Amino acid sequence: MEPIPNDIRLSGPLKPMRFEVDIEDCIVHGEIPRSLNGGFYRVGPTLKHIPRDGALGFPAMDGMVQAMIFENGKATFRNRWVRTPKFLAEEKAGEAIFQFEDNWPDWRGMCIGEVVRDARTSGIQQGNAGVNVVPFGNREILALCEQGLPPIALDPITLETKGLVPWARQCGRGLVNPPCPEGGTFTAHPKWDAGTGELYGWSFWDREPYLTLHFVRTDGTVRSRVVEDAPHYANLHDAWLTEDFVVMPFQPFVNTLDRIKQGYGFPVLGWEPERPIQLAIIPRDLEGGIRWVTADFGPEYVMHTMSANTVGDQLILDGPIFDKAPFPFEQDLSPGEDFVPFGAGVTGRWTVDLAYGTCKSERLDDRPVEFPKVDERFYGKGYETGFMTGGNDLWSLTTVIKRNVKTGSEERYQVERDQPIAIFEPTFAPRHADAPEGDGYLIVPVSRFAENCSEYLIFDTQGIDAGPIATIELPVQIGWTPHGHYMELN
Ligand SMILES: [Fe+2]
């Protein structure tokens, strides 16, 4: 394996973990609750082969899933590359074979454009399954990447790649031209109903009709609906699930193939603040009309949603609010400049009044936070407890936060070590199957990247500020992952 290039995108907490390990019966300080029987799965972009032309956009890398599996008070860490069609083709070739239209040498080279096809890549999907991993049904986790690939199923114990989901052909197209009948896409942030297991997802692209909904039952049947009257294209990264609706935010953040066609010099991502924010309020039964509400406020950005409550005619939509999406835009940097995502959001709330068709925005704090998480058993059912991580910016989050979204009260715990650290997105695990909403554990991965090792911290959600009840040692630096979730394995 070639050594990785010296690049800010591969340094510090972003240094990729380029090997597979099984660490059984990890060293634990404190006690792992014996009722915790399940896996915390995370996935992220990881560099296997150095991409052609040296392009280092995350989508040019390969997804790697990392699991911490709990059973009877013991913990096993395991990680595996996701054997995507791209990964398998490059393993067979022994080198990177994919070249992207936007294979540019700096942050403009996001590698989200079309593949420049040749005989070796003909018909092979480009997606890396490296953005999120979610539970689906009883015995499967799905690795997701939003663009370039439908969900790919993995075994939750061995992490063996089982293959693209059987319903892959029913996923709508994304930004790039599908190279094969299974070449559709599926969001990286589906929501799900814990009772029925139904997955609420979608696919989007930069041409009309922009958005197609895909609601998937655990037997693999898919209900789809094209949203014919979307006002404009937007990057539809996340959404809210309420009792009655899926709420999709059309915000001024765009990434289009037309931008890539402009060539090197213009970022592939665009911030277009003249576009009003519009919310699509979509009935969960997919039968009724879709209602559009235009926000009563200027440009801002919610990258990740926390969850939602319904009070009478009001839809209360929570999530960190950014002034502007934290990505490189042509307004902000010149060709060749390094880019590190700037800032973070603050605890925020959009409230839609369905009676009046209005939407207002509130900022409830001024402290930077990201990676909102909840007790996912209560997706679409209303909630009180949210979790976030805080810090100066996206790359230095070190504070664990539990927030009562109804009262605004918070508990916090600052993770401190002698050397620099970074917290990756935590996950919630219930104390037991029937525990009340928010009652259980928060599991927090900590990269001690300066010391080439890592920890997982387990907090009791009834006392976050008391510190972790267990600390699991890992003798390796875990790779950066944007997202992950917990799945019961009983
Ligand atoms: Fe995300």
Residues whose N, C-alpha, C, O or C-beta is under 5 A from the ligand:
A	BS01	LIG	none
